[in-house]
Amino acid sequence: MPLCLIAQGQSSPAQIGDLEMKFDLYQIRLSAADIEAVNNGGSSEKHNAKVRMVMDFRGYNIGAYASDAFDANLYTKVATITAEDCNDAFEVGNMGPESQIQGYDNMSSVSVSDVLVSEDGTVAVVAHVGFVQFGYRPDLAA
């Protein structure tokens, strides 16, 4: 069973059985200054990165956009989720149970543009359909 249901054209090196794993959840958190800038007709690097990913409906570029945003430190680690795979982490992050979520920062529901990093360091972004792996970072392993 694959770790994550990866979008077409992608592959994942990680395989698991019925084991529960830890997934670190990263989200782009807009600051008050980011929100004020956008509300006043300006822009924000975080807001622009998130919009690019959310508007990539076909998912052709979301992996590259997420990788760029991740490398630019636009993401914040907001939680660690205990789950069987990325699909289960998505479900737990949205519907619980909360006993499987260890929060570090204000976490919103898991959605497009959020990043999951598995125990083995597989890095995947939530796409409109499934997940797109865009990196392998054992140094960030959950």
MDAnalysis code that builds the backbone (N, CA, C; Angstrom):
import MDAnalysis as mda
import numpy as np

u = mda.Universe.empty(426, n_residues=142, atom_resindex=np.repeat(np.arange(142), 3), trajectory=True)
u.add_TopologyAttr("name", ["N", "CA", "C"] * 142)
u.add_TopologyAttr("resid", np.arange(1, 143))
u.add_TopologyAttr("resname", ["MET", "PRO", "LEU", "CYS", "LEU", "ILE", "ALA", "GLN", "GLY", "GLN", "SER", "SER", "PRO", "ALA", "GLN", "ILE", "GLY", "ASP", "LEU", "GLU", "MET", "LYS", "PHE", "ASP", "LEU", "TYR", "GLN", "ILE", "ARG", "LEU", "SER", "ALA", "ALA", "ASP", "ILE", "GLU", "ALA", "VAL", "ASN", "ASN", "GLY", "GLY", "SER", "SER", "GLU", "LYS", "HIS", "ASN", "ALA", "LYS", "VAL", "ARG", "MET", "VAL", "MET", "ASP", "PHE", "ARG", "GLY", "TYR", "ASN", "ILE", "GLY", "ALA", "TYR", "ALA", "SER", "ASP", "ALA", "PHE", "ASP", "ALA", "ASN", "LEU", "TYR", "THR", "LYS", "VAL", "ALA", "THR", "ILE", "THR", "ALA", "GLU", "ASP", "CYS", "ASN", "ASP", "ALA", "PHE", "GLU", "VAL", "GLY", "ASN", "MET", "GLY", "PRO", "GLU", "SER", "GLN", "ILE", "GLN", "GLY", "TYR", "ASP", "ASN", "MET", "SER", "SER", "VAL", "SER", "VAL", "SER", "ASP", "VAL", "LEU", "VAL", "SER", "GLU", "ASP", "GLY", "THR", "VAL", "ALA", "VAL", "VAL", "ALA", "HIS", "VAL", "GLY", "PHE", "VAL", "GLN", "PHE", "GLY", "TYR", "ARG", "PRO", "ASP", "LEU", "ALA", "ALA"])
u.atoms.positions = np.array([
    [0.853, -1.184, 0.000],
    [0.000, 0.000, 0.000],
    [0.890, 1.235, 0.000],
    [0.695, 2.171, -0.922],
    [1.534, 3.358, -0.953],
    [1.270, 4.265, 0.240],
    [2.295, 5.007, 0.625],
    [2.196, 5.944, 1.722],
    [1.154, 7.014, 1.424],
    [1.160, 7.529, 0.206],
    [0.218, 8.555, -0.223],
    [-0.305, 8.176, -1.598],
    [-1.545, 8.493, -1.841],
    [-2.079, 8.363, -3.187],
    [-1.512, 9.534, -3.966],
    [-0.536, 9.243, -4.798],
    [0.185, 10.293, -5.500],
    [-0.514, 10.575, -6.829],
    [-0.604, 11.839, -7.169],
    [-1.252, 12.245, -8.414],
    [-0.534, 11.626, -9.611],
    [-1.227, 11.543, -10.716],
    [-0.703, 10.959, -11.944],
    [0.661, 11.548, -12.298],
    [1.576, 10.649, -12.685],
    [2.894, 11.084, -13.099],
    [3.898, 11.181, -11.959],
    [3.463, 10.901, -10.741],
    [4.350, 10.965, -9.585],
    [4.521, 9.563, -9.020],
    [5.542, 9.362, -8.213],
    [5.735, 8.087, -7.533],
    [6.206, 8.357, -6.118],
    [6.031, 7.375, -5.244],
    [6.449, 7.504, -3.863],
    [7.314, 6.321, -3.482],
    [8.486, 6.558, -2.857],
    [9.335, 5.451, -2.464],
    [8.835, 4.747, -1.206],
    [7.972, 5.393, -0.447],
    [7.564, 4.840, 0.836],
    [6.425, 3.843, 0.686],
    [6.512, 2.759, 1.404],
    [5.462, 1.751, 1.432],
    [5.183, 1.413, 2.888],
    [3.912, 1.187, 3.230],
    [3.576, 0.772, 4.585],
    [2.505, -0.295, 4.536],
    [2.290, -0.952, 5.639],
    [1.207, -1.907, 5.774],
    [0.098, -1.246, 6.555],
    [-0.338, -1.886, 7.614],
    [-1.391, -1.329, 8.456],
    [-0.794, -0.619, 9.668],
    [0.363, -0.044, 9.521],
    [1.042, 0.624, 10.610],
    [0.559, 2.056, 10.730],
    [0.604, 2.572, 11.945],
    [0.327, 3.984, 12.119],
    [1.653, 4.722, 12.104],
    [1.673, 5.829, 11.410],
    [2.885, 6.619, 11.263],
    [2.610, 8.042, 11.722],
    [3.664, 8.801, 11.857],
    [3.550, 10.218, 12.194],
    [3.776, 11.037, 10.929],
    [2.942, 12.039, 10.746],
    [3.050, 12.978, 9.634],
    [3.080, 14.386, 10.204],
    [4.127, 15.123, 9.891],
    [4.157, 16.527, 10.283],
    [3.365, 17.319, 9.254],
    [2.488, 18.185, 9.741],
    [1.649, 19.014, 8.884],
    [2.191, 20.433, 8.890],
    [2.442, 20.943, 7.694],
    [2.906, 22.316, 7.506],
    [1.835, 23.084, 6.746],
    [1.578, 24.308, 7.203],
    [0.611, 25.173, 6.535],
    [1.212, 26.565, 6.348],
    [0.753, 27.259, 5.336],
    [1.151, 28.657, 5.143],
    [0.237, 29.498, 6.021],
    [0.828, 30.140, 7.018],
    [0.070, 30.946, 7.974],
    [0.271, 32.422, 7.631],
    [-0.802, 33.096, 7.283],
    [-0.714, 34.523, 6.976],
    [-0.664, 35.326, 8.270],
    [0.277, 36.245, 8.345],
    [0.382, 37.127, 9.511],
    [-0.619, 38.275, 9.366],
    [-0.760, 39.035, 10.424],
    [-1.632, 40.213, 10.368],
    [-1.142, 41.181, 9.287],
    [0.164, 41.304, 9.152],
    [0.728, 42.197, 8.124],
    [0.421, 41.684, 6.722],
    [0.480, 40.342, 6.518],
    [0.127, 39.764, 5.217],
    [-1.325, 40.081, 4.879],
    [-2.193, 39.875, 5.834],
    [-3.629, 40.098, 5.616],
    [-3.911, 41.567, 5.337],
    [-3.269, 42.443, 6.102],
    [-3.466, 43.880, 5.894],
    [-2.986, 44.298, 4.507],
    [-1.833, 43.786, 4.098],
    [-1.293, 44.141, 2.774],
    [-2.259, 43.731, 1.672],
    [-2.769, 42.520, 1.740],
    [-3.695, 42.030, 0.710],
    [-5.000, 42.812, 0.749],
    [-5.512, 43.085, 1.937],
    [-6.763, 43.837, 2.063],
    [-6.643, 45.274, 1.562],
    [-5.414, 45.793, 1.559],
    [-5.189, 47.159, 1.078],
    [-4.744, 47.191, -0.383],
    [-4.946, 46.086, -1.089],
    [-4.637, 46.049, -2.508],
    [-3.202, 45.679, -2.832],
    [-2.417, 45.385, -1.822],
    [-1.029, 44.998, -2.047],
    [-0.920, 43.486, -2.201],
    [0.262, 42.996, -1.926],
    [0.465, 41.554, -2.033],
    [1.347, 41.079, -0.890],
    [1.420, 39.786, -0.774],
    [2.226, 39.137, 0.246],
    [2.800, 37.880, -0.381],
    [4.065, 37.596, -0.118],
    [4.698, 36.406, -0.679],
    [3.949, 35.136, -0.268],
    [3.527, 35.068, 0.987],
    [2.794, 33.886, 1.463],
    [1.446, 33.759, 0.761],
    [0.728, 34.853, 0.671],
    [-0.585, 34.833, 0.021],
    [-0.443, 34.446, -1.448],
    [0.524, 35.031, -2.133],
    [0.730, 34.725, -3.546],
    [1.070, 33.255, -3.758],
    [1.912, 32.685, -2.891],
    [2.282, 31.271, -3.011],
    [1.059, 30.382, -2.829],
    [0.251, 30.687, -1.840],
    [-0.944, 29.882, -1.569],
    [-1.935, 29.976, -2.728],
    [-2.138, 31.169, -3.248],
    [-3.065, 31.359, -4.369],
    [-2.598, 30.584, -5.601],
    [-1.293, 30.613, -5.893],
    [-0.773, 29.853, -7.048],
    [-1.134, 28.374, -6.917],
    [-0.964, 27.812, -5.716],
    [-1.257, 26.386, -5.531],
    [-2.758, 26.104, -5.606],
    [-3.544, 26.922, -4.962],
    [-4.995, 26.713, -4.947],
    [-5.580, 26.850, -6.353],
    [-5.014, 27.721, -7.161],
    [-5.536, 27.942, -8.515],
    [-4.981, 26.950, -9.545],
    [-4.071, 26.081, -9.142],
    [-3.504, 25.077, -10.054],
    [-4.425, 23.856, -10.057],
    [-5.608, 24.023, -10.644],
    [-6.652, 23.004, -10.573],
    [-6.245, 21.660, -11.171],
    [-5.449, 21.672, -12.204],
    [-5.025, 20.410, -12.829],
    [-3.855, 19.771, -12.090],
    [-3.192, 20.525, -11.250],
    [-2.110, 19.974, -10.448],
    [-0.799, 19.790, -11.178],
    [-0.648, 20.413, -12.330],
    [0.586, 20.256, -13.100],
    [1.785, 20.935, -12.442],
    [1.549, 22.015, -11.706],
    [2.653, 22.800, -11.150],
    [2.671, 22.875, -9.632],
    [1.690, 22.288, -8.972],
    [1.570, 22.458, -7.528],
    [2.800, 21.951, -6.782],
    [3.415, 20.877, -7.262],
    [4.611, 20.364, -6.607],
    [5.751, 21.369, -6.646],
    [5.962, 21.986, -7.798],
    [7.024, 23.002, -7.928],
    [6.703, 24.231, -7.088],
    [5.428, 24.654, -7.096],
    [5.039, 25.813, -6.286],
    [5.256, 25.532, -4.803],
    [4.861, 24.344, -4.354],
    [5.026, 23.980, -2.942],
    [6.505, 23.883, -2.582],
    [7.289, 23.310, -3.470],
    [8.726, 23.190, -3.218],
    [9.360, 24.576, -3.061],
    [9.009, 25.490, -3.946],
    [9.542, 26.851, -3.860],
    [9.135, 27.515, -2.542],
    [7.863, 27.373, -2.171],
    [7.366, 27.981, -0.936],
    [8.008, 27.334, 0.292],
    [8.208, 26.022, 0.234],
    [8.832, 25.308, 1.344],
    [10.285, 25.764, 1.495],
    [11.002, 25.844, 0.380],
    [12.402, 26.283, 0.406],
    [12.533, 27.736, 0.859],
    [11.511, 28.544, 0.617],
    [11.523, 29.951, 1.025],
    [11.044, 30.132, 2.472],
    [10.846, 29.015, 3.175],
    [10.402, 29.033, 4.579],
    [9.068, 29.748, 4.781],
    [8.148, 29.573, 3.828],
    [6.826, 30.188, 3.954],
    [5.868, 29.320, 4.771],
    [6.263, 28.091, 5.029],
    [5.418, 27.152, 5.785],
    [5.785, 27.150, 7.261],
    [4.796, 26.847, 8.086],
    [4.967, 26.679, 9.527],
    [4.495, 25.282, 9.905],
    [5.280, 24.585, 10.706],
    [4.846, 23.281, 11.210],
    [3.768, 23.534, 12.258],
    [2.566, 23.026, 11.991],
    [1.443, 23.315, 12.882],
    [0.979, 22.106, 13.687],
    [1.325, 20.889, 13.256],
    [0.856, 19.711, 13.975],
    [1.604, 18.467, 13.528],
    [1.508, 17.431, 14.352],
    [1.921, 16.084, 13.975],
    [0.688, 15.215, 14.087],
    [0.395, 14.498, 13.020],
    [-0.801, 13.666, 12.946],
    [-0.384, 12.203, 12.902],
    [-1.009, 11.375, 13.719],
    [-0.778, 9.937, 13.686],
    [-1.830, 9.331, 12.771],
    [-1.367, 8.637, 11.731],
    [-2.292, 8.096, 10.728],
    [-1.629, 6.938, 9.992],
    [-2.430, 6.235, 9.194],
    [-1.913, 5.109, 8.418],
    [-1.190, 5.549, 7.153],
    [-1.669, 6.607, 6.516],
    [-1.093, 7.095, 5.272],
    [-1.542, 8.544, 5.077],
    [-1.169, 9.142, 3.959],
    [-1.540, 10.547, 3.713],
    [-3.050, 10.745, 3.678],
    [-3.760, 9.807, 3.057],
    [-5.219, 9.931, 2.999],
    [-5.819, 9.944, 4.394],
    [-5.325, 9.065, 5.268],
    [-5.807, 9.013, 6.637],
    [-5.406, 10.281, 7.387],
    [-4.190, 10.788, 7.149],
    [-3.762, 12.041, 7.785],
    [-4.676, 13.192, 7.376],
    [-5.073, 13.208, 6.103],
    [-6.005, 14.221, 5.613],
    [-7.335, 14.124, 6.371],
    [-7.836, 12.888, 6.507],
    [-9.113, 12.683, 7.201],
    [-9.008, 13.063, 8.677],
    [-7.966, 12.599, 9.349],
    [-7.788, 12.919, 10.767],
    [-7.641, 14.424, 10.952],
    [-6.888, 15.073, 10.069],
    [-6.689, 16.510, 10.170],
    [-7.955, 17.312, 9.969],
    [-8.948, 16.720, 9.330],
    [-10.210, 17.416, 9.091],
    [-11.336, 16.979, 10.027],
    [-11.323, 15.709, 10.425],
    [-12.458, 15.196, 11.203],
    [-12.064, 14.550, 12.520],
    [-10.764, 14.448, 12.808],
    [-10.326, 13.836, 14.047],
    [-10.210, 12.335, 13.932],
    [-10.009, 11.680, 15.034],
    [-10.127, 12.191, 16.404],
    [-8.939, 13.056, 16.808],
    [-9.225, 14.018, 17.673],
    [-8.190, 14.945, 18.107],
    [-7.080, 14.252, 18.877],
    [-7.342, 13.067, 19.409],
    [-6.307, 12.321, 20.130],
    [-5.162, 11.920, 19.206],
    [-5.366, 11.978, 17.884],
    [-4.334, 11.637, 16.920],
    [-3.621, 12.870, 16.369],
    [-3.931, 14.037, 16.945],
    [-3.324, 15.291, 16.494],
    [-2.596, 15.946, 17.655],
    [-1.311, 16.191, 17.464],
    [-0.535, 16.962, 18.428],
    [-0.288, 18.308, 17.791],
    [-0.953, 19.339, 18.309],
    [-0.855, 20.660, 17.702],
    [0.275, 21.484, 18.274],
    [0.886, 22.326, 17.428],
    [1.957, 23.218, 17.842],
    [1.588, 24.681, 17.616],
    [0.720, 24.935, 16.665],
    [0.332, 26.289, 16.285],
    [-1.133, 26.200, 15.879],
    [-1.767, 27.318, 15.663],
    [-3.159, 27.282, 15.208],
    [-3.228, 26.548, 13.883],
    [-3.859, 25.404, 13.900],
    [-3.985, 24.565, 12.709],
    [-5.370, 24.766, 12.118],
    [-5.424, 24.960, 10.818],
    [-6.726, 24.964, 10.156],
    [-6.933, 23.591, 9.541],
    [-8.097, 23.342, 8.991],
    [-8.354, 22.043, 8.375],
    [-7.349, 21.804, 7.255],
    [-7.052, 20.536, 7.003],
    [-6.076, 20.178, 5.977],
    [-6.699, 20.403, 4.603],
    [-6.000, 21.163, 3.761],
    [-6.560, 21.478, 2.443],
    [-5.446, 21.700, 1.424],
    [-5.858, 22.006, 0.208],
    [-4.937, 22.224, -0.902],
    [-3.858, 23.227, -0.488],
    [-2.631, 22.907, -0.763],
    [-1.411, 23.670, -0.506],
    [-0.739, 23.284, 0.803],
    [-1.398, 22.522, 1.662],
    [-0.758, 22.071, 2.896],
    [0.240, 20.967, 2.574],
    [1.255, 20.832, 3.400],
    [2.325, 19.864, 3.162],
    [2.373, 18.848, 4.298],
    [2.525, 17.575, 3.925],
    [2.716, 16.491, 4.881],
    [4.122, 15.939, 4.705],
    [4.828, 15.768, 5.831],
    [6.144, 15.144, 5.819],
    [6.034, 13.876, 6.658],
    [6.305, 12.730, 6.025],
    [6.153, 11.438, 6.704],
    [7.391, 11.087, 7.523],
    [7.277, 9.988, 8.259],
    [8.380, 9.515, 9.100],
    [9.646, 9.240, 8.302],
    [9.507, 8.856, 7.053],
    [10.697, 8.538, 6.248],
    [11.231, 9.758, 5.509],
    [10.553, 10.917, 5.644],
    [11.021, 12.134, 4.995],
    [10.374, 12.447, 3.665],
    [9.393, 11.630, 3.249],
    [8.665, 11.923, 2.022],
    [7.862, 13.205, 2.226],
    [8.012, 14.153, 1.307],
    [7.339, 15.446, 1.403],
    [6.313, 15.526, 0.278],
    [5.037, 15.738, 0.641],
    [3.960, 15.791, -0.353],
    [3.020, 16.939, -0.040],
    [2.531, 17.567, -1.091],
    [1.578, 18.661, -0.953],
    [0.180, 18.120, -1.251],
    [-0.801, 18.635, -0.518],
    [-2.192, 18.289, -0.781],
    [-2.605, 18.992, -2.067],
    [-3.031, 18.214, -3.053],
    [-3.485, 18.752, -4.339],
    [-5.006, 18.699, -4.376],
    [-5.590, 19.169, -5.461],
    [-7.046, 19.098, -5.589],
    [-7.522, 17.654, -5.612],
    [-6.717, 16.766, -6.187],
    [-7.012, 15.339, -6.181],
    [-5.757, 14.628, -5.712],
    [-5.796, 14.066, -4.520],
    [-4.657, 13.328, -3.997],
    [-3.540, 14.225, -3.516],
    [-2.316, 13.731, -3.663],
    [-1.123, 14.397, -3.164],
    [-0.056, 14.381, -4.252],
    [0.825, 15.353, -4.227],
    [1.940, 15.388, -5.157],
    [3.225, 15.424, -4.329],
    [4.023, 14.384, -4.476],
    [5.298, 14.347, -3.789],
    [6.245, 15.315, -4.476],
    [6.935, 16.135, -3.674],
    [7.872, 17.081, -4.289],
    [9.229, 17.050, -3.622],
    [9.426, 16.131, -2.712],
    [10.735, 16.081, -2.088],
    [10.893, 14.879, -1.186],
    [12.133, 14.687, -0.812],
    [12.477, 13.642, 0.146],
    [13.474, 14.291, 1.094],
    [13.026, 14.537, 2.330],
    [13.822, 15.254, 3.303],
    [13.921, 14.466, 4.606],
    [14.794, 13.473, 4.674],
    [14.931, 12.702, 5.916],
    [15.248, 13.574, 7.126],
    [15.876, 14.737, 6.902],
    [16.200, 15.644, 8.003],
    [14.943, 16.241, 8.635],
    [13.810, 16.197, 7.946],
    [12.544, 16.723, 8.469],
    [11.582, 15.631, 8.889],
    [12.035, 14.376, 8.839],
    [11.144, 13.244, 9.097],
    [10.360, 13.434, 10.385],
    [9.071, 13.131, 10.289],
    [8.154, 13.288, 11.429],
    [8.611, 12.479, 12.623],
])
